Amino acid sequence: MHFEPLEMESKKIFDDFLTPYPFIASTYNFTNLYIWRNAQNIKLHHSDKALYIMKEKNGVPYFIPPILKNEEDGKAAYDLLLHEMDAMGMDRELKDADKTQIELLERLGYNIEYVSDRDNAEYIYTVEKMSSFSGKALHSKRNHFNNFIRYNEYTIKHIQESKEECIALAEKWYEASDKTPALAHEFAGIKELITHQEFFNLVGISVFVDDHCQGFSLLEILNEKVILNHIEKADRSISGLYAFLAKTSMEYFGEGIAFTNREQDMGIPGLRKSKESYVPEFLEEKFIVKFH
């Protein structure tokens, strides 16, 4: 198997295998993979029947389950992947598997065990609740939203009308951060996504306070069921702005869509607290699978 780096041109391959996008999770979303392609050294190999994706964590390569055009090709695809793992001296292990993929492996007769990977479970919310902050559980978010609109003069623009201002805000946000390698990769990804917003089929809004861009969101409608929240950045000193962005983005783009995916927390305590504070409808589980 010959693996090549993920590039913008790779989108055609993903569109061929994943149109319409069949998942709730962002695991195979091209835009998401593209943002982190350098951080995770993402590479791919494909045939006319299967798409294979290899990533790295801390310099150690691993695979996620291949994408199949037809389930009947599953045995051949997984046998080939296991042979490749053996040839590379890797453990026979997959990450980011979902329940349907585990069920397929069991139907195909593989002897496997699996464990839930909580740090990579994705937070799924209803668009209705995120666009209204209805209910007792979201009372504090309603208050934050109301505080923002009460004390600020603001203007909302579509992302395509404010690309340069949003990139400048992302840079300001990054410069004020602790500049970890992950944040550096994220900032580079944000610049590319905003610059090529139409190519990636992204939507989003920016929020101007006193004529300065102070927050923006980047989202992607995955299918008729799910809208994915890729990026949300705001000036932390402006009370309620993050809640305003989250709610208003759903008001603008969530009509007719059941769920919004705000992705995983990666085990980061502050990020987990933030995502849990919006009270997810459920977590889309991911699993680590070991073959015996």
N, C-alpha and C positions, 0 to 999 in steps of 0.2 A: 504494500500500500504506500502510495506517495502522498504526503501531506504538504499542503501549501498554505502560506499565511493568509489570513482573512483580510480582504481588501474591499474597497467600495464595489468593485466589479463582481464580487462574490454574491451580491444581492440577487442577481439573476438566478443563481442556483437555489438560494433560499426561497425565492418567489415560486420557483418550479416545484419545490417539495412542500411548501407551507402556505399555499393559497387555496382556500381561505385558511387563516391561521387557526389550528384546531385546539389550542390550549388556553387555559386561564393564566398559567404561569408564564413568566418572561424568559424561561430557560433557552428557548430556541429563537427568540426574537432577534432579528438581524441587527437592529439599531442598538439594542442592549449589548450584544456581542461586540459590535463595532467599537462602542465606547471603551470597552475593556480589553480590546484585542492585544494591545501592547503589554498591559499590566499582567495579563494571563497567558501571553504568548499563544494566542488561539490560532489553531491550524485546522484545515479541513481536507477531507478526501471524499469523493463521491463517485458512484457508478450511476447507471440508469435506474437502479432499484433502491439505493440507500445512500444517505448522507451521514458521514462520520465526523465528529467534532472532538478535537483533543485540546485540553487546556493545561495550564500549569498553576500550581500553588507552591510558593516557596521553592521554586525551581524544580519541583517534582511533577512530572506529567501525569495526567489522568484523562479518562474518557467519560463522556456522558452517553446515554443510550442513543444509538443511531436512529435517524428518522427514516421510516420505511414508506415507500409508495403503496405497497400492498403487504398485508399481514402475512400472506403465504410465503413471502421472501424472508421472513424473520429468522428462520433456522439457519439459512445460509449466511445471512448478514451477521448474526451473532457468532457463528462458528468462525467466520473470517476475522472478526474483531478479537475473539479470544486467541486465535492463532497469532495475530499481530501483537497482543499483549505479551504472549510467551516469547516471541521473537525479540521484543524490546526489553525483556527481563522485568516486566511490570507485574505487580499483583493483579490477579483476576478480579477487578473491582470496578464498579461504575458509580458515579456520583450524580446527583440531581435527577434520579429516577422518580417517576410519579407512580401512582397506584396502578394505572392501566398498563404501564410498561412492566411492572412486576407481575401482574396477572398474565401478561403475554409470555413472559419468561417461564412462568410455571406451566402454562399450557403447552409450551414448546418442550417441556420435559427437563429443563435445567435444574440442577440441585443448587439452590441458592439460599442465603439468609440475608436479611436486610434490617437496617435500623433507621429510625427517623432522624433527619438532620435538622434540628430545630433552628439553628442559626441561619439556615437558608430557606426556611419556609416563607412563603410570600403572603403579605397581608392583603386580604380582599374585603372591600367595603361595598355597600350598596350606593349607587349613585344618588338615589333618592335621599338617603340620610346625609350624605356628604354635601349635597346641594342645598339642604335645608337646615342641617344641624338640629333636626327634630329629636325630641325625647329627652328624658332626664339625664341620661348618660352623657349627652353632648352639651349640657347646659353651659359648662365653662367655655366651650368652643364658641357657642353663640355669644357669650359675653365678650370674648376676645374680638370676634368679628364686629360686634356692635361698637366696641370701644374704638376700633380702627376707623369705622365710617363716621363716628361722632366727632373725632378730634383731628381728622386729616382732610385736606383738600386733595383729591386724587383724580387721576384720569386713567382709563384702561385702554390699552392698545393691543391689537393683534401682534403676534411675535414678528411677522414679516414686515411690520411697520416700524420696528424698533430694534433691528438686529445689532447695530453697532452699540447702542446703549446697553443692551442686555449683555453683550460680551464684555463691555467695560465694567458692568456690575459684577459679573462672574470673576473677573480679574481682581477687582477690589475685595471681593469675598475671599478669594484664594490667598491674596497677600496678607489678609488679616488672620488667616488660619495658621495651623502649625505646619503647613506645607508638607504633609506626609506624601510618600510616593503615590498612594492611592488618590489623594486629592489632586496631585499634579496630573495624573492620568485623567481624572474626571474633568479638570479644567480644560485640558487639551481636547477631550471629547466634546465638551459643551461648545467650544469654539467651532469645531467641525460640524456639529449638529445644527447650530444656528446658521452658520454660513451656507450649509446645504439643506436647509429646512425642507424645501420642496422635494428633493431627492429622497429623503427619509420619510416623507409623508407625515410630517409632524405638524401639530397644531399647538397653540399656546397663547398666553396673554402676558403682557407686561403691565406693571402698575407704576405710574408716575406720581410722586408726592412732591408738591411744590416744584413741578416741572423737572424733577430729577427721577430717573429710573431707579426704583428702590426694590423691585421684586419682579420675578418672572417664573413661568412654568413652561415645561415642554412635555407634551403628551402625544400618544399615538393610539388611534382607534384600531385595536387588534382584529376585532370581528364585531358582529352585531351584539355580542354579549359583554365584551370587556373593553375598557379604555385604560391604557397603561400610563402611569405617571413616571416619566423618565427622570425629570429634573425639576426641582423647586428650590429657588434661591431667593433670599430676601435679606434686607437690612435687619439684623436681630434687634437693633435698638428701637425699632418702630413697633410699638405694642399692637398685637393683633394682626400684623401683616401676613404672617404665615397662614393663619386661619382664614383670612380674607382670600388669599391666593387659592387655597385648597377648595373652598366653597365656590368661589366665583368661576374657577376653571371648570367645575362640574356644571354650573349653570350655563356656561357658554357652549360646552362640547359634549355633555353627557346625555342629552335628550334622547330617549329611546333606547338607552344602553342600561343593562341591569347592574353591572359591577364595575368598580374601579380597582386596579391593582397598584398598590404603593410599594411593591417589591419587599425584599427581605431586610432584616436589621443587621445581618452578618455577626451577630453576637455582641454588638457594640451597645453597652448599657444605655447611653443617652438616646441612641437611635431607637432602641426597643421601647423605651419609655414614651418617646414621641409617637411612634406608630401605634402603640397600645392605647394612647390617650384619645385617639379617634374612634376607638371601639370597633375593631374589625368584625365583619359578619362571620368570617371564618379564616383559618390559615390554610393555604394550599400547601400541603405537605410535600417534602422531597425526602428521598431515601438514599442511603448508601447501600449498594448491593454487592455482596461477595459471592463468587462462584466456587463451588467445591468439585 
